[in-house]
């Protein structure tokens, strides 16, 4: 399998996960042109995609869905609540009903040669989800836009080979920054976004000998920066009592303006 962040950040998100025979996108929160450029980097054409998995209906995750799905007629998979939210987002234009496929969390389903499972995340959307994707004993997951995590979240992220985890904000930068009070409270709340510190602690809870690739994603443009996210998460791991340290795995910060390296597991 391959994992690549085409774009990840508070302004737009689009992640590729695929195998030699099956190609999926998780979210389409950037323009059709940028999605196509990201796929070209992966040597994949839009018409070769087998599905789009949506995490939730916020604009930074779906704003490219209308134009892209209409051009390529790609099936869209999401929870019923997310599909309802997408249909209510009028800026997308008309998306044929036949493209939508409702999925249930905690229920695996098959797309090509990939096994897909959505899991619940804590965010202020209708019915948001993360995704775990498996093939032949290998597994990757994407978990962003979660205000908190718990034992359930950790259970869904066990025994991974690669993961994209949210590291949205530095708490101090957020607190002293320009966001209005209500927005600061939203981001910091249990249905908001994961801070760098909490991202590091979650990583400590899921580290194991086969987890070799970690992408930190969904960074806030105003309240975080790549080096700070990287060093904060790294420090959480170093200060923990887990038997794995940063040298045991490769960690990268996903960018909002360019694709990440292509991770192969």
C-alpha positions in Angstrom: 0.0 0.0 0.0 0.9 3.6 -0.4 0.0 6.7 1.6 0.5 10.3 0.5 -0.9 13.6 1.8 -1.7 15.6 -1.3 -2.6 18.5 1.0 -3.2 18.7 4.7 -4.0 21.8 6.8 -6.7 24.0 8.2 -7.3 25.4 4.6 -7.7 22.1 2.8 -7.2 18.3 3.0 -6.8 15.5 0.5 -5.1 12.2 1.3 -4.3 9.3 -1.1 -4.3 5.7 0.0 -4.0 2.9 -2.5 -2.5 -0.3 -3.7 -1.3 -1.5 -7.1 -4.9 -2.1 -8.1 -7.1 0.1 -5.9 -6.9 3.9 -5.5 -8.7 5.9 -2.9 -8.9 9.5 -1.8 -9.7 10.5 1.8 -11.4 14.0 1.5 -11.4 16.4 -1.4 -10.9 19.8 0.4 -8.8 21.4 -2.3 -9.4 22.4 -5.9 -9.9 19.9 -8.7 -6.7 21.2 -10.3 -4.6 20.6 -7.2 -6.1 17.1 -6.7 -5.2 16.2 -10.3 -1.7 17.6 -9.8 -1.3 15.5 -6.7 -2.5 12.4 -8.5 -0.1 13.0 -11.3 2.7 13.0 -8.8 1.5 9.5 -7.9 1.2 8.5 -11.6 -2.5 8.1 -11.2 -5.3 9.5 -13.4 -8.6 10.8 -11.9 -10.6 8.2 -13.8 -8.5 5.4 -12.1 -9.8 6.3 -8.7 -12.1 3.7 -7.1 -13.6 5.8 -4.4 -13.6 9.0 -2.3 -13.9 8.5 1.5 -15.2 11.6 3.4 -14.3 12.2 7.0 -16.9 14.9 7.5 -18.7 17.8 5.8 -16.6 20.8 6.7 -15.5 22.9 3.7 -11.7 22.2 4.2 -12.5 18.5 3.5 -15.1 18.7 0.8 -14.8 22.0 -1.2 -13.4 20.2 -4.3 -15.9 17.3 -4.2 -18.6 18.7 -6.5 -16.4 19.6 -9.5 -14.1 16.6 -9.1 -16.8 13.9 -8.6 -18.9 15.3 -11.4 -16.0 15.1 -13.9 -14.8 11.6 -13.0 -18.1 10.1 -11.6 -16.3 8.6 -8.6 -18.3 6.8 -5.9 -18.3 8.7 -2.6 -18.4 6.8 0.7 -19.3 8.4 4.0 -21.5 8.1 7.1 -25.2 9.0 6.7 -24.6 12.2 8.7 -21.7 13.3 6.6 -23.7 12.7 3.4 -26.5 14.7 4.7 -24.1 17.6 5.5 -22.6 17.4 2.0 -26.0 17.6 0.4 -26.8 20.7 2.5 -23.6 22.4 1.4 -24.9 24.2 -1.6 -21.6 25.7 -2.8 -20.7 22.2 -4.1 -23.4 22.2 -6.7 -25.4 19.2 -7.7 -23.8 15.8 -7.0 -25.7 12.8 -8.5 -27.4 10.8 -5.7 -26.1 7.6 -7.3 -22.5 8.5 -6.4 -23.2 8.4 -2.7 -22.8 5.3 -0.6 -23.6 5.2 3.1 -21.3 3.3 5.4 -21.5 2.4 9.0 -18.7 3.0 11.5 -16.9 -0.1 12.9 -18.0 -2.1 9.9 -15.4 -3.2 7.5 -16.2 -3.1 3.8 -14.1 -3.9 0.7 -13.1 -1.6 -2.2 -11.1 -3.5 -4.7 -8.3 -5.3 -2.8 -8.5 -3.0 0.2 -10.4 -3.4 3.4 -11.8 -0.1 4.8 -13.2 0.7 8.2 -14.5 4.0 9.4 -14.3 4.8 13.1 -15.9 7.5 15.3 -14.0 10.7 16.0 -14.9 13.6 18.3 -15.5 16.7 16.2 -18.2 19.3 15.7 -19.7 17.8 12.6 -22.8 15.6 11.9 -21.2 12.2 12.0 -17.4 12.5 11.5 -15.0 9.6 11.1 -11.5 8.5 10.7 -10.4 5.6 8.4 -8.3 2.5 8.8 -7.4 0.7 5.5 -5.8 -2.7 5.3 -4.4 -5.0 2.7 -2.6 -8.3 3.2 -1.6 -7.8 6.8 -0.5 -4.2 6.3 -2.5 -1.3 7.7 -2.6 2.5 7.5 -5.0 5.0 9.2 -6.0 8.7 9.0 -7.1 10.4 12.2 -7.6 14.2 12.0 -10.2 16.6 13.3 -10.6 15.1 16.8 -10.9 17.2 19.9 -10.1 14.4 22.2 -9.2 10.7 22.0 -10.0 7.8 24.2 -9.5 4.0 24.5 -11.8 3.5 21.6 -9.7 5.7 19.4 -6.5 4.0 20.5 -8.0 0.6 19.8 -8.7 1.7 16.2 -5.1 2.8 15.7 -3.4 -0.3 17.0 -0.9 -2.3 14.9 -0.5 0.2 12.1 2.3 0.4 9.7 1.7 4.0 8.9 -0.5 6.8 10.3 -1.5 10.3 9.6 -2.3 12.0 12.9 -3.6 15.5 13.6 -1.3 18.0 15.2 -3.4 21.0 14.7 -2.2 23.7 17.1 0.2 24.9 19.7 -1.9 25.7 22.8 0.1 28.9 23.7 0.0 30.2 20.1 -3.7 29.6 20.0 -4.3 31.3 23.4 -2.4 34.5 22.6 -3.3 34.6 18.9 -5.8 36.5 16.9 -8.7 34.1 16.9 -11.9 35.4 18.6 -12.7 33.8 22.0 -15.5 31.6 20.7 -13.2 30.1 18.0 -10.4 29.5 20.5 -12.9 27.6 22.7 -14.1 25.6 19.8 -10.6 24.5 18.8 -9.7 23.7 22.4 -12.9 21.9 23.1 -13.6 18.1 23.1 -15.1 18.4 19.6 -12.4 20.6 18.2 -8.8 19.8 17.2 -5.9 17.9 18.6 -3.0 19.9 20.0 0.7 19.1 19.3 1.0 17.7 22.9 -2.1 15.5 22.6 -1.0 14.3 19.2 2.3 13.2 20.8 0.6 11.4 23.6 -1.8 9.6 21.2 1.3 8.6 19.2 2.8 7.1 22.3 -0.3 5.1 22.9 -0.1 3.5 19.5 3.6 3.1 18.9 4.8 -0.5 18.3 7.6 -2.2 16.5 5.9 -2.2 13.1 4.8 1.5 13.0 7.5 2.9 10.9 5.9 6.0 9.3 4.1 8.9 11.0 2.7 11.9 9.2 1.6 14.9 11.3 -1.3 16.7 9.6 -4.0 19.3 9.7 -1.7 22.0 11.1 -3.3 25.4 11.7 -1.8 28.1 9.6 -2.2 30.7 12.4 -1.5 28.6 15.5 1.2 26.2 14.5 4.2 25.6 12.3 5.9 22.5 11.0 9.1 22.6 13.2 7.1 23.3 16.4 4.7 20.4 15.7 7.5 18.0 14.9 9.6 18.9 17.9 6.7 18.9 20.3 5.5 15.5 19.2 9.1 14.2 19.3 9.5 15.5 22.8 6.4 13.8 24.0 7.7 10.5 22.7 11.2 11.1 24.3 9.7 11.9 27.7 7.3 8.9 27.7 8.0 5.5 29.0 7.3 3.7 25.7 10.1 1.4 24.5 10.1 3.1 21.1 11.9 6.4 20.3 11.9 8.8 17.3 14.8 6.9 15.7 12.6 3.8 15.5 10.2 5.4 13.0 10.2 8.1 10.4 8.1 11.2 11.1 7.2 13.9 8.6 4.9 16.9 8.8 2.3 17.0 6.0 2.1 20.4 4.2 -0.9 22.4 3.1 0.7 23.6 -0.1 2.6 20.5 -1.4 2.4 16.7 -1.3 4.2 14.7 1.3 6.7 12.0 0.5 5.0 8.8 -0.7 5.0 6.2 2.1 5.1 2.6 1.1 4.2 -0.2 3.5 
